[in-house]
Amino acid sequence: MRRRRSLTAALAGALCLVAAAPAEAHFNQESIVQDDRMLLQSGPGWRDATLDELRQLGVDTVRIFASWRGLAPSARARKRPRVALANPASYGDWGPLDGAIRAAKARGLDVILTPTGPGPAWAGRCRGSIKRRQVCNPNPRHFRWFVQALGRRYSGAYAGLPRVDRWAFWNEPNVAIFLYPQARRVRGRRIPVAPTMYRRLVYAAYDGLRRTGHRRDQMIVGETAPIGHRGGSAARTALATAWFWRSFFCLDSRGRRLTGRTARLYGCSGRYRRVPLNAVSTHPYQRGGSRSPVARDRRDEITMRSLYRLKKILRWARKRGRSTRAAPPIYLTEYGVQTRPPDRRLGVRPGTQAAWINQADYMAFRDRQVRGMTQYLIRDDVPLSGFQSGLRYEDGRAKPAWRAFRLPIWVVRRGKWVRIFGQVRPARPWTNPQVALEWRGKRGGWKTIKTFTARGWRNFVYDWDRYRGGRWRLRWTAPGGETMYSRSMRAARR
């Protein structure tokens, strides 16, 4: 009787896990990839081959930069050119960007376009070198004209180009190489400057898109990097992510409105124009893509394990009248893990990269507010100073992460049970493919112990089975006959 009651209780617990799954997980989460080198800078041949591969892998969306400096006329001039800057015809070579958007849309891939700095020198409101002017205190009106030009070009009615209806504003505004200065010192206090500049750029971008027929588009705010410190050079040191977000909404560390002298110093005095949020984004790396997604982070960082900090700030912002939504969709628009080789300073073993990107997928899936997860990159950057987080090495050889991305798996032990997470990325949406769960003990080969039906628009697996020692993997046979396997893994603790 004791054994029977124990088994009944365990089974009830497992059924509770299954029943709770749809409430805590998001079965329609997007798969996003960014790799501007392959899509914009390597020519039509490499671009098309990369997009074909992304489609075969089951990617839904590509994120692409629209470089203000790269497109602007006379980008190194200190004086603004006398041309109509809201007119696409006033800008430079649109060919690579047009080609990437057109080719992606032709393959059924959606596009998130990110108008971003650095900008032209004539738009910066600082003195100094050309390089500094291109990132220093950009003029919001000039940025609005640039976004208007983008909105007109990609309105669906310009020279046969497809429409873009998803936008993300300014890459990593809490990093000085993109937006300068980050802060200033006033009587020994470090006062954030970049959040106020970024807020004005966001207002300008909203206004520019609304003037060109994009009022109902998705407009993603944030794009913040996870790094940041409170010490060091005020102007050059990246602002801690949570501090940046609070300052963006003119809130203090307890979620209260900034008032008095502090509000004036932070650029928050006077009437606050609410941010009309319909989506936000952040880049939840762990130390340059070199640590586990569950590794401890520092205070005010926002990483995979601390998205709750961003959510709390968003709730505060809505409560204090700073934004229009308390829980907007969150997009993780950059994430990756670097490998060694080739990066011997920040990289991890290729097998570890494969495991960690699957673990990050699992963490993102379990969070209903996260609607999109991004892999950055598809191929490693050429210089080691860049990111070596691709699914392939620079020479084209596939890493273990390539297969792990195509058919993710993460198995978590819960007492006498295991929770099985996976996704059949290459399957067509809403097809509910059958996925076999295989197990192998210390002796013998692989055995099929269960078959799952993948669910949702993006064919996720989220189910349970009894715990047993050994290794687990998923197997799926595509309609064309190809059999695909996930990587194999032992059950993790979380």
Buried (B, 14 or more C-beta within 10 A) or exposed (E): EEEEEEEEEBEEBBEEBEEEBEEEBBBEBBBBBBBBBBBBEBEEEBBBEBBEBBBEBBBBBBBBBBBBBBBBBBBEBEEBEEEEBBEBEBBEEBEBBBBBBEBBBEBEBBBBBBBBBBBBBBBBEBEEEBBBBBBBBBBBEBBBBBBBBBBBBBBEEBEEBBBBBBBBBBBBBBBBEBBBBBBEEEEEEBBBBBBBBBBBBBBBBBBBBBBBBBEEBBBBBBBBBBBBBBEEEBBEBBBBBBBBBBBBBBBBEEBEBBEEEBBEBBBBBEEBEEBBBBBBBBBBBBBBBBBBBBEEBBEBBBBBBBBEBBBBBBBBBBEBEBBEBEEBBBBBBBBBBBBBEEBEEBBBEBBBBBBBBBBBBBBBBBBBBBBBBBBBBBBBBEEBEBBBBBBBBBEEEEBBBBBBBBBBBBBBBBEBBBBBBBBBBBBEEEEEBEBBBBBBEEEEEBEEEBEBEBBBEBBBBBBBBEBEEBBBBBBBEEEEEEEBBBBBBEBBEE
